[in-house]
Amino acid sequence: MPAPRDLRCGLTVEIGDVAMVVRAADLERARAMAPVVAELPPERRAPLVEVEYTATATPVPSRPPDEIHGPLCLWREGTVLRLSYADGRVTATATATSIRVGGDGVDLADAWRFVFHYALAHVLALHGRYLLHAGAIATDGGALIVTGASGSGKSTLVLAALDAGWSALSDDLVAVRPGETGPEACGIAKPFRVPSELLATTDRTAGGRPASRDRSQVSGHEWKPGWVRVRSVVAVGHNDSPHAALTPVRATEAVELAVAAFIGMGDPSQLRPYLPIATGIGKHGGYRIRHGNDASTRLLEAAGALAALGAP
């Protein structure tokens, strides 16, 4: 994890193959930012985007927001995105070249995590990369985009894939772009956290601070860097039996899964160029994997389902 003083001075990292300099105005905000940027690779190229977290909130539009996501309100003004968190106590403005987050009076780490992901999705789209709330695992045959809501088992499937010899790009955030032979994916590196009950069934160990009472950070893994051709999409969920269930889905549903994972889908100007990528991800169909309900065998069951999709 980067030292808070590094973020005070400015740390240049790569996110979705875009160079960004990330900076905090003070140590309190540097500590809040650090877990989110902990595993982002350092970047030597000159930054194209400046990211800053300060104590000063800025005004947001007085009109009703274009989108509401829990405590977060979004206003879209062409290539500018404005955000308000917790009734304006933290606000943000995102453009093609900057993300400015500011405010106080809330849990600064929670505010940063919530605001930054939406702001990042907006900025990356302006650079031709589209941010998905998804994981991604890969074999020589290409990458599988792993979709599902929070708590659906994305991290569980990624852990099962790693244990079975697959590569993993990320367990929660993936950028995609058009490539010469079809869509390509690049993981957004972040700390890897899984349900704590799974650690007893894997050789991997916990590392770092516990994420919560029921989730633990995993050590001893490496995220696969760079862009990987996308092969298909897998939606995860939970089964009501001890066994994992693997079912194919048709192309139409697979495309819908890819669209639903796009964080910027509320912006028509970003959704339009993303739709051909989503079509490319799902055009050959996809899969659903429902995890078994027995924690002691869940990883083995998931690995068995993955084996049916192609050995690593």
N, C-alpha and C positions, 0 to 999 in steps of 0.2 A: 504494500500500500504506500502511495507517495506520502512523504512527510508534509504536514500542513505548511511548513515554511516554503516548500517547493511551489505549492499552489498560491501562496502570497506573492511569490516572484513571477509566477506564470510558468505553466508546464505545457509544452507542445506535444500533442498526442495525435494518433490517427484514429478516426472514427468513420467507418464505412469508406475507407480509402480517401478521406478528406482530412487535410491537416488543420487542426484547431488548437489554439492556445487557450488554456483554461486557467482562470485566475480568480482568487478570492480577495475581498477587500480587507479581511481581518482573520485572525486565527479561528474564531468561532465558526465562521462560514467555511473556512478551509477544512475544518474537521467534519462539517456537514457534507461537503462535496467529496471528500476522500474515498468513502466506500464505493461511490458510483463510478469513479474513474480509476479505481484501484488496479485493474488489470489491463487498462488501455495501453497499447504499445506506444513507446516514444516515437516521435516523428522528427526527422531532420529537415524536411521540406519547409519552406516558408508557409506559415499558416494562412489559410483562406478565410477562416472564421475566428472571431474573438468571442470567448465565452467568459462572462463575468458575473459574480455574485456579490452584491453590495447590501448595505442596510437601508437603502432608499427605494421605496416603492414609487412608481410613476403612475400618472393618471391613466385610466382606461376609458373606453367610450361609454357614454351615458345611455346609448341605445341597448336594447336587449341583446344578450350574447347570441352568437350563431350556433354555439354548441355548449352543452353543460355535461360535465363528467364528474359526478359527485361534488366535491368542493371546488372544482376547477371550472372556470368559465372562459370561453374562447371567442375572440372576435377576429374575423378574417377581413383584411383590407388589401386585396391584391396580393403582392408578394410580402406583405407584412402581417405577422400574427401577433396579437396581443392576448395576454393571459392574466387572469386574476385568480388567486388561490385564497381560500378562507376569507371571503368577503373583502378582498382587496388588501389584506395584510401583507401578502406577497404578490408582486406582479412581475410580468416579464414581457419583453418585446423581442421577436425573432425576425431577422431578415436574412438575405442570402449571405451576409458577411458578419453577422453578430447575433449573439444571444445575451440579452441583458436581464438579469434576474435581480430583484431587490425587495427588501421588506424586513419585517421583524414581528415579534409578538406571537410566533407559532413555533412548533418544532421545526427547526431550520433544516434538518436532514430530511424529514418527511416532505416538506415543501419543495426542497430542491429536487428530490427524486420524482415527485409527481409532475412538477412543472417542466423539468429538463427533458423528459422523454417526449412530451408533446412538442416542445420547442425544437428538439433535435429532429423529430420526424419532418417538421416543416422545412427546416434548413436543408436537410439531406435531399428532400424532394426537389428543392431549387437547384441542387447539384446533380440531379439525375439518378439519385439513389432513393429507394422507397423502404421505409422502416416498418418491419413487421413485429408484432407481439407474438413471437414464435421462437422455437429452437430450431436447430438444424444438425443433422448427423450425416455422415458421408462414408461411402465406400469408393472403390475405383470406378464404380458405375455412376457416380454422381451423388448429389445431396438430396436428402429428404427434408422438406420443411415440416416441422412438428408444430401443429397449431392446437389451440385450446385455451380456454379461459384460465385465469389464475386458479391454482389448486386442482386443475384437471389431470395433471401427471406429466407435463412436459419434461420437467427435470428428472422424473423417475425414468422416463424412456431414454433420455440422454445418458443417465448413469448406467442403465442396462446396456446401452449401445457401447459405451466405453469399456465396460467389463467384458463385452463379447468381442472386442477387438476393432470396433468401428472407430472412426475419427468423429470429433464433435466440433462444430463451429461456435455454438452458443446454446444456452438452454432457455433463453428468454427474449433476446433481441437479435434480429437478423436484418441486414440490409440486402435488397435485391436490385438488380439492374438488368437491362437487356444486354445480351452477349451475341457473339457471332453465330453460335449454334443454339441459342436459346437463353432463357433466363439464367443469371448467375447469382450466387448468394455469398455474402461475407458476414461472418459473425461479429457482433459487438461484444468484446470481451468484458466480463464482469465476474464478481465472485460467484462461485457455483454453490448453491444452497439446495439441499434436498430434505425430504422428511427424515427426521432424526431416527425413526424406527427402521430405516433402511440400512443404516450404517453397520448394524449387526450382521447383515447379509452380504457385505462386500468387503474386499481387502483394503479398500480406501479408508483413509482416516479423516477425522474432523480436523479442521484447521481454522485459525482466526477465532473471533468472538462468535458465540452462538447467535444465529440470526433471530431466533425467537425461541419460545419454549418447545415448539414442535418442528423446527427446521434447524439444520446444522450446515455449516460451511464445509465443503469437501476440499481436501488438499490432494496433491499428487496427480493432477490432471493437466493437460495442455490443450488449449483451444487451437484448432487448425487455422492458420492464418491464410489470408488471400482469398481470391474468388474461386468458387467451385460451381461447375455447371449443375443446375437443379434438375433432378430426375422426376420428382413427384412430391405429393403432399400427404402427410399422415395426421389425422385428427385423433387426439387422445381423450380418454374419459375413464370412467370406473365401471367395473362389472359387479354383479351381485353374486358372483361365485368365486372360488379361489383361482380359477383359471383365466388367463388372458384370452380375449376373443379378437380375432383378426377378420375383418370383413372388407371387401373391395367397395369402392364407391364409383359411380359413373363420372364422366368428365364434367358434366354440368355441376354436380355437387362439389367436385374437387375444385373447380374454379371459384365457386361460392366460398369455399373454405379459405382459399388464398385471398379473396377480396376482404372477407371479414377480419383477417389478421392485420390488414393495413391500418396503421395508427392514424394516417391522414385521410381516411376514407370520407370524412365529413366535408372535405374541400373538393368541389367538382373540378377545379383547375388542376389538382394533383391526382384525383381519381382517374381522370380521362387518360393520361399517359401511363398510369399504372395498369389499367385494365388489360392491355395486350400482354403485359408481363404475367399477370394473374392467369390469363388464358393459356400462356405457354407453360406455366407451372402445372395446371390441371388438365391439359388437353388429352392426356393419355389415361385419365382417371386417377384415383388415389386410394387411400385406405383409412379405415378406422381401427384403432387398437384400444380396447377397453381393458384396463389393468385389473388383475385379480385382487380380491379383497383380503387376502392373507399376506400380511407384510413379510412373513418369513420366506415366502416363495415368489413374491411379486417380481423381483428382478429376474429370476430364472424364467418365469412365465413370459415376461416381456422380451427377454432374449430369444425365447423360442418363437415368438411372433415375428421378431425381426429376421430370424433365420429363414423364415418362409419368404421374405422379401429379397433375399440375396445375401450370400456370405460375404463378410468383409475381406 
